[in-house]
Structures are given as structure tokens and as C-alpha cells.
Amino acid sequence: MRRGLRFALLVTVTVCFGVAFAQEGEAGKKPESFAERHELALKWANFLLLAGGLAYLIKKNGGPFLAERSRKIQEDIREADAVRQDAERRAAEVDRRLATLETEIAGLRAESENEAAAETERMRRQTAAEIAKVQAHAEQEIVAAGKTARAELKQYAAELAIGLAEKKLEARMTADTQDALVRGFVRDVDSLSSTNGSAQH
């Protein structure tokens, strides 16, 4: 408010000096007659009234206008400061992220390498376990096949031996041999019967 009043007074004084110098230029020297002096006094009175009215209007309307303008400028300055601070904060955040970006990338790379190594190790162990299972199954099948082959081989050998024995017996079996075997069998049966009868008595 004081600033607006000072501005109005400054404008009034400047206008007064301008009018005074202009009138002096027109009049040249001091007026010689009373009418001229009276006319000059009326001009000064008109000028002072005009200057006073102008000062009043400036004081009445200019003060609030200048105050509102000043308030608006202060608000704009505060908003500009807030925007500047926000921009500085964001820039600092971006700088901080850029500064830690390389570290984050290195960490992600190391984590990825660790995960890849762990996955490779897991796959290696799983493959080794599958190979061990296949080998164990194959060994079991080989053992079972060996047992089956040995059993079949024993059976075949027994059958061959029996066949050979039968053939040898058939080749050696004559009528006299058969009669001797039958007599021996009958004798054994008789002795067995007599032994059983004695035991019962």
C-alpha cells in the first residue's frame, strides 16, 4: 500500500514539474500583468486539482491493484519455487537411481548367474540320478536274464544227461539184464515183506 502511494506521489510531482517547465517555456519570463498572473494561478489550481484527483484515484484504485498484483506475483514466485524444488527433487531422484543403476544391474547379473549355475547343478544331479536308475534297472535285468539263462541251461543239461543215460541204459539193457533186474526186484520185495512180517510178530 505504501509502495503504491509513493508511486502516485512520484507521478504527481513529475507531472507538476513537467507542466511548470512547459508553462515557463511558453511564458518566457514572469508575467507582467495581474490577469496573466491570475491566469497562471488558475492553471496551477487546475493542475493541482487534477494532480490531487489523479493521486486520489491512484491511491484508491492503484493501491489495491498493485497489492493484488504483488500478491499474484508472490504466489507465482511461490509456485515457481515449488515447481523448481519438485524438479530438483525429481532430478536428484533420477541421479540417485542412475548412480545405483550399475550396482543394481551387477546384482541382477550375479543373481542370474547364480540361478543359472544352480539350475545347471540341479539338472546335472537329476541326470546323474536318472542314469543311475537306468544302470540299476539294466543291471537287475541282466542279473535276472543271467539267472533265467542259467536255469534254462541247467534244465537243458539235465535233460541232455537224462537222455544220454536213457540211451546208454537202452543200449546196455539186454534180455538177461532185464531178467536179472526183475529177479533182484522181486527178491528185494520178498525180503522187505518178510522183514515187515517179523517186525509185526
N, CA, C and O of each residue as an XYZ file, in Angstrom:
804
protein
N       0.839     -1.200      0.000
C       0.000      0.000      0.000
C       0.871      1.246      0.000
O       0.611      2.178     -0.760
N       1.889      1.276      0.830
C       2.803      2.419      0.884
C       3.557      2.561     -0.425
O       3.822      3.665     -0.899
N       3.895      1.406     -0.996
C       4.618      1.472     -2.265
C       3.755      2.106     -3.347
O       4.254      2.883     -4.161
N       2.439      1.778     -3.363
C       1.539      2.388     -4.346
C       1.384      3.887     -4.121
O       1.328      4.651     -5.085
N       1.313      4.325     -2.850
C       1.190      5.743     -2.549
C       2.434      6.510     -2.973
O       2.340      7.607     -3.522
N       3.585      5.934     -2.718
C       4.828      6.595     -3.127
C       4.901      6.717     -4.644
O       5.351      7.730     -5.179
N       4.451      5.669     -5.323
C       4.465      5.727     -6.781
C       3.538      6.829     -7.281
O       3.888      7.554     -8.213
N       2.340      6.967     -6.664
C       1.391      8.009     -7.075
C       1.973      9.402     -6.834
O       1.848     10.271     -7.696
N       2.608      9.634     -5.675
C       3.226     10.929     -5.396
C       4.339     11.239     -6.370
O       4.496     12.376     -6.814
N       5.124     10.203     -6.703
C       6.217     10.414     -7.664
C       5.675     10.811     -9.022
O       6.216     11.705     -9.673
N       4.603     10.148     -9.457
C       3.991     10.513    -10.740
C       3.448     11.937    -10.695
O       3.605     12.693    -11.653
N       2.810     12.304     -9.583
C       2.237     13.654     -9.446
C       3.317     14.715     -9.492
O       3.176     15.700    -10.216
N       4.397     14.541     -8.734
C       5.486     15.530     -8.724
C       6.106     15.665    -10.100
O       6.410     16.768    -10.556
N       6.295     14.487    -10.779
C       6.888     14.536    -12.129
C       6.009     15.315    -13.079
O       6.509     16.120    -13.864
N       4.698     15.090    -13.022
C       3.774     15.804    -13.901
C       3.774     17.300    -13.569
O       3.737     18.144    -14.465
N       3.814     17.614    -12.285
C       3.838     19.029    -11.883
C       5.067     19.737    -12.444
O       4.960     20.823    -13.014
N       6.222     19.124    -12.282
C       7.432     19.753    -12.816
C       7.380     19.868    -14.327
O       7.862     20.847    -14.896
N       6.802     18.884    -14.971
C       6.696     18.962    -16.432
C       5.800     20.096    -16.865
O       6.133     20.832    -17.794
N       4.671     20.248    -16.208
C       3.745     21.343    -16.561
C       4.379     22.684    -16.258
O       4.262     23.624    -17.044
N       5.051     22.778    -15.118
C       5.675     24.048    -14.739
C       6.731     24.455    -15.755
O       6.787     25.610    -16.179
N       7.569     23.497    -16.141
C       8.602     23.842    -17.141
C       7.990     24.193    -18.480
O       8.502     25.045    -19.206
N       6.891     23.528    -18.803
C       6.235     23.850    -20.072
C       5.632     25.245    -20.038
O       5.723     25.989    -21.015
N       5.022     25.596    -18.928
C       4.434     26.933    -18.827
C       5.513     28.000    -18.809
O       5.329     29.073    -19.385
N       6.631     27.726    -18.159
C       7.715     28.704    -18.169
C       8.240     28.902    -19.579
O       8.597     30.008    -19.986
N       8.275     27.787    -20.317
C       8.743     27.914    -21.698
C       7.785     28.734    -22.522
O       8.211     29.496    -23.390
N       6.492     28.594    -22.268
C       5.511     29.368    -23.029
C       5.504     30.823    -22.587
O       5.404     31.730    -23.413
N       5.609     31.039    -21.298
C       5.517     32.418    -20.798
C       6.815     33.174    -20.995
O       6.817     34.399    -21.123
N       7.936     32.434    -21.020
C       9.236     33.119    -21.160
C       9.701     33.606    -19.823
O      10.439     32.894    -19.141
N       9.307     34.784    -19.415
C       9.683     35.373    -18.133
C       8.462     35.503    -17.258
O       7.381     35.051    -17.635
N       8.606     36.098    -16.121
C       7.494     36.288    -15.202
C       6.402     37.123    -15.865
O       6.705     38.034    -16.637
N       5.129     36.821    -15.571
C       4.043     37.606    -16.153
C       4.056     39.046    -15.598
O       4.342     39.300    -14.428
N       3.740     39.920    -16.476
C       3.821     41.320    -16.079
C       2.484     41.849    -15.541
O       2.460     42.724    -14.675
N       1.372     41.312    -16.062
C       0.075     41.874    -15.643
C      -0.589     40.972    -14.622
O      -0.229     39.808    -14.445
N      -1.574     41.558    -13.957
C      -2.340     40.827    -12.949
C      -3.153     39.719    -13.590
O      -3.287     38.639    -13.015
N      -3.699     39.968    -14.771
C      -4.520     38.972    -15.478
C      -3.681     37.768    -15.835
O      -4.122     36.623    -15.736
N      -2.445     38.055    -16.258
C      -1.576     36.925    -16.603
C      -1.208     36.123    -15.356
O      -1.172     34.893    -15.367
N      -0.929     36.889    -14.250
C      -0.619     36.161    -13.010
C      -1.835     35.399    -12.526
O      -1.703     34.279    -12.032
N      -3.027     35.987    -12.657
C      -4.249     35.313    -12.234
C      -4.511     34.075    -13.100
O      -4.944     33.042    -12.590
N      -4.258     34.174    -14.366
C      -4.437     33.042    -15.280
C      -3.461     31.911    -14.943
O      -3.802     30.729    -14.986
N      -2.240     32.321    -14.607
C      -1.246     31.322    -14.217
C      -1.636     30.636    -12.914
O      -1.447     29.429    -12.769
N      -2.184     31.401    -11.960
C      -2.623     30.811    -10.694
C      -3.783     29.863    -10.922
O      -3.855     28.812    -10.284
N      -4.696     30.217    -11.823
C      -5.803     29.305    -12.138
C      -5.296     28.019    -12.782
O      -5.780     26.925    -12.491
N      -4.328     28.173    -13.648
C      -3.748     26.966    -14.273
C      -3.116     26.055    -13.216
O      -3.242     24.831    -13.238
N      -2.409     26.754    -12.261
C      -1.788     25.960    -11.194
C      -2.846     25.294    -10.330
O      -2.685     24.144     -9.922
N      -3.931     26.014    -10.050
C      -5.007     25.444     -9.240
C      -5.658     24.274     -9.969
O      -5.933     23.232     -9.375
N      -5.903     24.464    -11.285
C      -6.477     23.355    -12.067
C      -5.542     22.136    -12.081
O      -5.948     20.980    -11.966
N      -4.247     22.494    -12.233
C      -3.284     21.409    -12.269
C      -3.233     20.668    -10.938
O      -3.180     19.438    -10.901
N      -3.249     21.446     -9.823
C      -3.194     20.803     -8.512
C      -4.443     19.963     -8.256
O      -4.363     18.864     -7.707
N      -5.624     20.506     -8.672
C      -6.845     19.713     -8.533
C      -6.756     18.421     -9.356
O      -7.105     17.335     -8.893
N      -6.272     18.584    -10.596
C      -6.130     17.416    -11.459
C      -5.134     16.417    -10.860
O      -5.380     15.211    -10.837
N      -4.008     16.946    -10.376
C      -2.995     16.081     -9.782
C      -3.525     15.420     -8.510
O      -3.273     14.240     -8.268
N      -4.275     16.200     -7.681
C      -4.847     15.621     -6.467
C      -5.843     14.528     -6.791
O      -5.833     13.462     -6.175
N      -6.728     14.804     -7.789
C      -7.698     13.769     -8.185
C      -7.009     12.524     -8.729
O      -7.383     11.386     -8.448
N      -5.973     12.808     -9.528
C      -5.214     11.680    -10.074
C      -4.547     10.877     -8.958
O      -4.561      9.646     -8.971
N      -3.964     11.589     -7.993
C      -3.321     10.920     -6.857
C      -4.339     10.135     -6.050
O      -4.069      9.020     -5.604
N      -5.540     10.740     -5.862
C      -6.581     10.035     -5.119
C      -7.002      8.752     -5.836
O      -7.131      7.693     -5.221
N      -7.216      8.870     -7.161
C      -7.597      7.679     -7.924
C      -6.509      6.610     -7.894
O      -6.767      5.414     -7.761
N      -5.274      7.108     -8.025
C      -4.161      6.155     -7.972
C      -4.089      5.498     -6.609
O      -3.876      4.292     -6.491
N      -4.273      6.330     -5.562
C      -4.212      5.773     -4.207
C      -5.365      4.807     -3.970
O      -5.183      3.745     -3.374
N      -6.578      5.188     -4.448
C      -7.750      4.370     -4.199
C      -7.726      3.082     -5.011
O      -7.939      1.995     -4.474
N      -7.463      3.212     -6.316
C      -7.532      2.051     -7.202
C      -6.162      1.399     -7.436
O      -6.048      0.182     -7.582
N      -5.152      2.232     -7.467
C      -3.818      1.702     -7.761
C      -3.269      0.866     -6.626
O      -2.594     -0.138     -6.852
N      -3.562      1.286     -5.394
C      -3.043      0.531     -4.251
C      -3.543     -0.902     -4.230
O      -2.740     -1.835     -4.206
N      -4.877     -1.094     -4.240
C      -5.376     -2.475     -4.270
C      -4.909     -3.242     -5.504
O      -4.590     -4.429     -5.436
N      -4.878     -2.526     -6.648
C      -4.420     -3.194     -7.870
C      -2.973     -3.656     -7.719
O      -2.612     -4.792     -8.026
N      -2.148     -2.696     -7.222
C      -0.738     -3.058     -7.048
C      -0.577     -4.129     -5.968
O       0.268     -5.017     -6.086
N      -1.410     -4.038     -4.894
C      -1.333     -5.067     -3.857
C      -1.734     -6.436     -4.414
O      -1.081     -7.445     -4.147
N      -2.829     -6.450     -5.198
C      -3.266     -7.717     -5.808
C      -2.214     -8.242     -6.773
O      -1.923     -9.437     -6.833
N      -1.651     -7.288     -7.532
C      -0.601     -7.694     -8.478
C       0.612     -8.243     -7.735
O       1.210     -9.241     -8.136
N       0.959     -7.566     -6.643
C       2.088     -8.025     -5.839
C       1.803     -9.404     -5.240
O       2.661    -10.286     -5.224
N       0.547     -9.563     -4.739
C       0.173    -10.865     -4.186
C       0.235    -11.958     -5.243
O       0.702    -13.066     -4.980
N      -0.243    -11.634     -6.446
C      -0.206    -12.596     -7.552
C       1.233    -12.947     -7.908
O       1.571    -14.107     -8.144
N       2.063    -11.922     -7.941
C       3.477    -12.172     -8.252
C       4.112    -13.050     -7.182
O       4.884    -13.958     -7.488
N       3.771    -12.766     -5.900
C       4.310    -13.591     -4.812
C       3.820    -15.041     -4.931
O       4.581    -15.984     -4.716
N       2.534    -15.200     -5.278
C       2.014    -16.564     -5.463
C       2.731    -17.252     -6.611
O       3.109    -18.420     -6.514
N       2.917    -16.502     -7.719
C       3.628    -17.091     -8.854
C       5.052    -17.482     -8.468
O       5.564    -18.523     -8.881
N       5.682    -16.611     -7.657
C       7.046    -16.923     -7.206
C       7.053    -18.173     -6.343
O       7.916    -19.039     -6.484
N       6.047    -18.254     -5.421
C       5.981    -19.448     -4.567
C       5.719    -20.703     -5.392
O       6.335    -21.745     -5.164
N       4.788    -20.595     -6.364
C       4.520    -21.750     -7.228
C       5.756    -22.132     -8.030
O       6.080    -23.309     -8.187
N       6.445    -21.099     -8.539
C       7.670    -21.378     -9.292
C       8.709    -22.052     -8.405
O       9.403    -22.971     -8.841
N       8.817    -21.587     -7.141
C       9.753    -22.215     -6.206
C       9.356    -23.667     -5.934
O      10.206    -24.555     -5.873
N       8.033    -23.894     -5.770
C       7.573    -25.264     -5.520
C       7.873    -26.163     -6.715
O       8.325    -27.298     -6.563
N       7.606    -25.618     -7.930
C       7.896    -26.391     -9.137
C       9.392    -26.657     -9.264
O       9.813    -27.757     -9.622
N      10.193    -25.622     -8.962
C      11.651    -25.784     -9.039
C      12.141    -26.829     -8.032
O      12.974    -27.675     -8.355
N      11.602    -26.755     -6.791
C      12.007    -27.731     -5.771
C      11.587    -29.146     -6.166
O      12.332    -30.106     -5.967
N      10.367    -29.260     -6.736
C       9.915    -30.573     -7.173
C      10.798    -31.103     -8.299
O      11.157    -32.280     -8.330
N      11.141    -30.197     -9.232
C      12.018    -30.604    -10.330
C      13.398    -31.004     -9.808
O      13.985    -31.983    -10.269
N      13.909    -30.235     -8.841
C      15.206    -30.582     -8.260
C      15.133    -31.918     -7.531
O      16.058    -32.727     -7.608
N      14.009    -32.147     -6.811
C      13.846    -33.424     -6.109
C      13.801    -34.585     -7.095
O      14.434    -35.619     -6.883
N      13.043    -34.401     -8.179
C      12.970    -35.462     -9.184
C      14.321    -35.682     -9.860
O      14.727    -36.817    -10.111
N      15.004    -34.584    -10.150
C      16.325    -34.720    -10.763
C      17.283    -35.448     -9.829
O      18.071    -36.286    -10.268
N      17.214    -35.124     -8.530
C      18.069    -35.812     -7.553
C      17.714    -37.291     -7.482
O      18.595    -38.144     -7.371
N      16.404    -37.594     -7.548
C      15.976    -38.992     -7.524
C      16.483    -39.744     -8.757
O      16.949    -40.879     -8.663
N      16.382    -39.082     -9.916
C      16.892    -39.697    -11.149
C      18.395    -39.908    -11.056
O      18.904    -40.962    -11.437
N      19.116    -38.889    -10.542
C      20.570    -39.036    -10.383
C      20.895    -40.186     -9.437
O      21.823    -40.957     -9.678
N      20.115    -40.294     -8.350
C      20.375    -41.378     -7.392
C      20.125    -42.734     -8.040
O      20.898    -43.674     -7.861
N      19.037    -42.820     -8.793
C      18.753    -44.097     -9.455
C      19.801    -44.421    -10.509
O      20.218    -45.571    -10.648
N      20.224    -43.405    -11.251
C      21.274    -43.650    -12.240
C      22.566    -44.082    -11.572
O      23.302    -44.918    -12.097
N      22.839    -43.492    -10.386
C      24.061    -43.856     -9.675
C      24.005    -45.303     -9.195
O      25.018    -46.003     -9.204
N      22.812    -45.755     -8.773
C      22.691    -47.130     -8.272
C      22.302    -48.112     -9.368
O      22.219    -49.316     -9.123
N      22.061    -47.600    -10.589
C      21.622    -48.480    -11.669
C      22.692    -49.521    -12.001
O      22.386    -50.698    -12.193
N      23.932    -49.083    -12.068
C      25.017    -50.010    -12.397
C      25.147    -51.092    -11.327
O      25.366    -52.262    -11.639
N      25.009    -50.689    -10.058
C      25.075    -51.669     -8.970
C      23.906    -52.643     -9.065
O      24.077    -53.846     -8.870
N      22.707    -52.114     -9.367
C      21.547    -52.988     -9.486
C      21.719    -53.961    -10.646
O      21.380    -55.139    -10.533
N      22.257    -53.456    -11.780
C      22.483    -54.327    -12.934
C      23.488    -55.418    -12.591
O      23.292    -56.580    -12.947
N      24.570    -55.043    -11.897
C      25.565    -56.034    -11.487
C      24.946    -57.068    -10.554
O      25.223    -58.261    -10.673
N      24.101    -56.607     -9.621
C      23.433    -57.532     -8.716
C      22.508    -58.484     -9.459
O      22.485    -59.683     -9.182
N      21.732    -57.933    -10.422
C      20.843    -58.782    -11.209
C      21.635    -59.788    -12.039
O      21.239    -60.946    -12.173
N      22.779    -59.325    -12.604
C      23.603    -60.236    -13.389
C      24.145    -61.366    -12.516
O      24.118    -62.532    -12.909
N      24.639    -61.007    -11.320
C      25.167    -62.029    -10.408
C      24.062    -62.992     -9.979
O      24.273    -64.203     -9.918
N      22.882    -62.443     -9.682
C      21.763    -63.301     -9.287
C      21.371    -64.242    -10.414
O      21.080    -65.415    -10.180
N      21.364    -63.718    -11.651
C      21.031    -64.555    -12.796
C      22.064    -65.656    -12.996
O      21.717    -66.802    -13.284
N      23.349    -65.294    -12.838
C      24.396    -66.301    -12.976
C      24.280    -67.368    -11.889
O      24.462    -68.556    -12.155
N      23.976    -66.939    -10.664
C      23.807    -67.905     -9.577
C      22.633    -68.840     -9.851
O      22.722    -70.049     -9.637
N      21.525    -68.258    -10.331
C      20.367    -69.084    -10.636
C      20.676    -70.059    -11.767
O      20.259    -71.217    -11.727
N      21.424    -69.580    -12.796
C      21.784    -70.464    -13.904
C      22.690    -71.591    -13.425
O      22.525    -72.741    -13.832
N      23.655    -71.259    -12.554
C      24.549    -72.288    -12.018
C      23.772    -73.298    -11.174
O      24.010    -74.503    -11.267
N      22.848    -72.807    -10.355
C      22.040    -73.712     -9.529
C      21.172    -74.615    -10.403
O      21.022    -75.804    -10.120
N      20.599    -74.040    -11.472
C      19.768    -74.840    -12.375
C      20.610    -75.886    -13.093
O      20.180    -77.026    -13.269
N      21.825    -75.490    -13.511
C      22.728    -76.452    -14.162
C      23.091    -77.586    -13.213
O      23.089    -78.753    -13.603
N      23.404    -77.240    -11.965
C      23.746    -78.253    -10.976
C      22.561    -79.171    -10.704
O      22.721    -80.384    -10.567
N      21.349    -78.573    -10.627
C      20.159    -79.393    -10.399
C      19.929    -80.361    -11.557
O      19.628    -81.536    -11.345
N      20.075    -79.854    -12.794
C      19.896    -80.714    -13.961
C      20.966    -81.802    -14.008
O      20.685    -82.935    -14.399
N      22.210    -81.455    -13.603
C      23.281    -82.451    -13.600
C      22.972    -83.558    -12.599
O      23.138    -84.740    -12.900
N      22.522    -83.169    -11.401
C      22.174    -84.170    -10.393
C      20.995    -85.025    -10.844
O      20.990    -86.242    -10.661
N      19.990    -84.368    -11.441
C      18.831    -85.121    -11.910
C      19.231    -86.101    -13.005
O      18.765    -87.240    -13.024
N      20.102    -85.656    -13.926
C      20.573    -86.532    -14.991
C      21.369    -87.697    -14.422
O      21.206    -88.841    -14.848
N      22.240    -87.394    -13.443
C      23.030    -88.451    -12.821
C      22.116    -89.450    -12.113
O      22.349    -90.657    -12.181
N      21.084    -88.959    -11.439
C      20.148    -89.859    -10.764
C      19.398    -90.726    -11.775
O      19.203    -91.920    -11.544
N      18.973    -90.126    -12.902
C      18.280    -90.898    -13.932
C      19.204    -91.959    -14.529
O      18.789    -93.094    -14.763
N      20.474    -91.575    -14.776
C      21.438    -92.541    -15.318
C      21.657    -93.682    -14.328
O      21.727    -94.847    -14.721
N      21.765    -93.342    -13.035
C      21.951    -94.379    -12.013
C      20.750    -95.319    -11.977
O      20.909    -96.533    -11.848
N      19.536    -94.748    -12.095
C      18.340    -95.598    -12.111
C      18.345    -96.527    -13.314
O      18.039    -97.714    -13.197
N      18.697    -95.973    -14.480
C      18.732    -96.803    -15.697
C      19.773    -97.905    -15.560
O      19.528    -99.052    -15.936
N      20.953    -97.546    -15.010
C      22.001    -98.544    -14.830
C      21.553    -99.634    -13.856
O      21.766   -100.821    -14.104
N      20.926    -99.221    -12.736
C      20.458   -100.211    -11.760
C      19.409   -101.121    -12.375
O      19.429   -102.333    -12.163
N      18.485   -100.531    -13.144
C      17.454   -101.330    -13.797
C      18.069   -102.286    -14.805
O      17.676   -103.448    -14.895
N      19.052   -101.778    -15.573
C      19.713   -102.642    -16.553
C      20.462   -103.774    -15.861
O      20.431   -104.917    -16.316
N      21.145   -103.447    -14.744
C      21.855   -104.494    -14.003
C      20.883   -105.534    -13.467
O      21.157   -106.733    -13.520
N      19.735   -105.069    -12.947
C      18.739   -106.022    -12.460
C      18.236   -106.916    -13.597
O      18.080   -108.125    -13.424
N      17.987   -106.319    -14.745
C      17.533   -107.104    -15.884
C      18.616   -108.088    -16.332
O      18.317   -109.226    -16.694
N      19.890   -107.637    -16.304
C      20.989   -108.524    -16.696
C      21.091   -109.699    -15.718
O      21.249   -110.848    -16.130
N      20.996   -109.392    -14.400
C      21.056   -110.459    -13.385
C      19.904   -111.429    -13.574
O      20.091   -112.646    -13.547
N      18.681   -110.869    -13.770
C      17.522   -111.741    -13.958
C      17.669   -112.579    -15.217
O      17.346   -113.766    -15.219
N      18.163   -111.956    -16.301
C      18.361   -112.707    -17.546
C      19.418   -113.784    -17.354
O      19.293   -114.889    -17.882
N      20.475   -113.452    -16.584
C      21.516   -114.454    -16.322
C      20.969   -115.634    -15.537
O      21.261   -116.790    -15.842
N      20.147   -115.317    -14.494
C      19.553   -116.398    -13.709
C      18.654   -117.270    -14.585
O      18.700   -118.499    -14.527
N      17.841   -116.603    -15.392
C      16.950   -117.361    -16.272
C      17.752   -118.213    -17.245
O      17.424   -119.375    -17.483
N      18.810   -117.624    -17.806
C      19.634   -118.380    -18.759
C      20.319   -119.558    -18.069
O      20.380   -120.656    -18.623
N      20.845   -119.326    -16.835
C      21.496   -120.425    -16.118
C      20.499   -121.536    -15.784
O      20.816   -122.719    -15.906
N      19.283   -121.144    -15.358
C      18.266   -122.149    -15.041
C      17.903   -122.957    -16.284
O      17.810   -124.185    -16.259
N      17.699   -122.197    -17.394
C      17.366   -122.894    -18.630
C      18.512   -123.802    -19.073
O      18.296   -124.905    -19.574
N      19.751   -123.303    -18.872
C      20.914   -124.103    -19.248
C      21.023   -125.365    -18.378
O      21.326   -126.445    -18.885
N      20.772   -125.223    -17.061
C      20.794   -126.382    -16.168
C      19.718   -127.384    -16.564
O      19.959   -128.590    -16.613
N      18.500   -126.849    -16.853
C      17.417   -127.739    -17.246
C      17.764   -128.472    -18.540
O      17.528   -129.671    -18.686
N      18.327   -127.713    -19.464
C      18.699   -128.322    -20.742
C      19.783   -129.375    -20.534
O      19.732   -130.456    -21.121
N      20.787   -129.042    -19.673
C      21.867   -130.004    -19.400
C      21.311   -131.251    -18.710
O      21.716   -132.371    -19.021
N      20.378   -131.049    -17.768
C      19.775   -132.200    -17.086
C      19.008   -133.069    -18.068
O      19.089   -134.297    -18.044
N      18.256   -132.388    -18.938
C      17.505   -133.147    -19.935
C      18.454   -133.925    -20.850
O      18.197   -135.079    -21.191
N      19.550   -133.279    -21.240
C      20.533   -133.968    -22.067
C      21.135   -135.167    -21.313
O      21.293   -136.255    -21.868
N      21.462   -134.934    -20.039
C      22.074   -136.018    -19.248
C      21.110   -137.198    -19.106
O      21.494   -138.360    -19.240
N      19.838   -136.861    -18.828
C      18.841   -137.919    -18.696
C      18.670   -138.669    -20.015
O      18.575   -139.896    -20.062
N      18.637   -137.870    -21.087
C      18.502   -138.513    -22.399
C      19.672   -139.437    -22.697
O      19.491   -140.556    -23.176
N      20.884   -138.947    -22.403
C      22.067   -139.774    -22.635
C      22.037   -141.024    -21.751
O      22.379   -142.120    -22.198
N      21.624   -140.846    -20.492
C      21.550   -142.000    -19.592
C      20.541   -143.018    -20.100
O      20.785   -144.224    -20.082
N      19.388   -142.498    -20.560
C      18.390   -143.414    -21.094
C      18.914   -144.179    -22.291
O      18.695   -145.381    -22.440
N      19.626   -143.427    -23.154
C      20.169   -144.083    -24.338
C      21.215   -145.134    -23.950
O      21.267   -146.222    -24.524
N      22.060   -144.776    -22.947
C      23.067   -145.744    -22.509
C      22.412   -146.988    -21.885
O      22.817   -148.124    -22.134
N      21.385   -146.724    -21.066
C      20.691   -147.853    -20.450
C      20.017   -148.723    -21.502
O      20.077   -149.951    -21.455
N      19.375   -148.049    -22.453
C      18.717   -148.802    -23.501
C      19.731   -149.622    -24.299
O      19.459   -150.750    -24.711
N      20.927   -149.016    -24.508
C      21.958   -149.732    -25.266
C      22.490   -150.919    -24.464
O      22.818   -151.956    -25.042
N      22.580   -150.779    -23.142
C      23.139   -151.849    -22.311
C      22.077   -152.874    -21.878
O      22.407   -153.983    -21.457
N      20.841   -152.497    -21.985
C      19.780   -153.369    -21.483
C      19.562   -154.528    -22.471
O      19.182   -154.342    -23.626
N      19.822   -155.710    -21.956
C      19.582   -156.935    -22.746
C      18.509   -157.742    -22.030
O      18.034   -157.348    -20.965
N      18.125   -158.885    -22.624
C      17.097   -159.732    -22.010
C      17.601   -160.332    -20.712
O      16.850   -160.426    -19.741
N      18.860   -160.738    -20.680
C      19.415   -161.298    -19.448
C      19.479   -160.234    -18.352
O      19.187   -160.503    -17.186
N      19.863   -159.039    -18.744
C      19.962   -157.951    -17.758
C      18.580   -157.635    -17.192
O      18.417   -157.431    -15.989
N      17.584   -157.599    -18.087
C      16.219   -157.322    -17.630
C      15.738   -158.400    -16.670
O      15.118   -158.093    -15.651
N      16.026   -159.694    -16.994
C      15.602   -160.787    -16.103
C      16.305   -160.665    -14.766
O      15.698   -160.909    -13.723
N      17.578   -160.289    -14.781
C      18.327   -160.172    -13.537
C      17.762   -159.022    -12.699
O      17.650   -159.132    -11.478
N      17.420   -157.957    -13.344
C      16.841   -156.815    -12.616
C      15.492   -157.173    -12.015
O      15.191   -156.779    -10.888
N      14.663   -157.927    -12.766
C      13.353   -158.306    -12.269
C      13.504   -159.253    -11.093
O      12.789   -159.127    -10.099
N      14.429   -160.202    -11.195
C      14.639   -161.121    -10.096
C      15.150   -160.380     -8.869
O      14.711   -160.637     -7.748
N      16.062   -159.477     -9.088
C      16.583   -158.711     -7.954
C      15.476   -157.878     -7.304
O      15.421   -157.750     -6.081
N      14.599   -157.317     -8.134
C      13.498   -156.511     -7.604
C      12.544   -157.372     -6.792
O      12.095   -156.969     -5.719
N      12.236   -158.552     -7.305
C      11.327   -159.458     -6.603
C      11.966   -159.895     -5.306
O      11.302   -159.965     -4.271
N      13.250   -160.189     -5.357
C      13.949   -160.604     -4.143
C      13.922   -159.504     -3.097
O      13.711   -159.759     -1.911
N      14.131   -158.320     -3.537
C      14.101   -157.193     -2.588
C      12.720   -157.029     -1.984
O      12.592   -156.716     -0.800
N      11.683   -157.238     -2.786
C      10.316   -157.094     -2.296
C      10.022   -158.201     -1.284
O       9.400   -157.944     -0.253
N      10.464   -159.431     -1.566
C      10.227   -160.546     -0.651
C      10.945   -160.314      0.676
O      10.380   -160.555      1.743
N      12.177   -159.852      0.608
C      12.920   -159.621      1.834
C      12.294   -158.489      2.639
O      12.282   -158.521      3.869
N      11.795   -157.531      1.959
C      11.145   -156.423      2.636
C       9.854   -156.892      3.303
O       9.525   -156.458      4.407
N       9.124   -157.785      2.623
C       7.867   -158.311      3.173
C       8.152   -159.173      4.409
O       7.461   -159.056      5.421
N       9.149   -160.018      4.325
C       9.491   -160.853      5.449
C       9.974   -160.043      6.630
O       9.705   -160.379      7.784
N      10.671   -159.002      6.342
C      11.172   -158.134      7.416
C       9.992   -157.431      8.105
O       9.974   -157.262      9.325
N       9.034   -157.038      7.307
C       7.867   -156.367      7.888
C       7.036   -157.359      8.708
O       6.497   -156.989      9.751
N       6.924   -158.627      8.251
C       6.152   -159.622      8.987
C       6.804   -159.935     10.301
O       6.101   -160.067     11.303
N       8.102   -160.059     10.354
C       8.827   -160.348     11.585
C       8.665   -159.194     12.567
O       8.547   -159.387     13.777
N       8.665   -158.064     12.041
C       8.550   -156.905     12.920
C       7.167   -156.834     13.527
O       7.014   -156.355     14.651
N       6.143   -157.305     12.805
C       4.800   -157.259     13.351
C       4.625   -158.312     14.454
O       3.938   -158.070     15.447
N       5.264   -159.501     14.268
C       5.177   -160.538     15.307
C       5.997   -160.116     16.512
O       6.061   -160.846     17.501
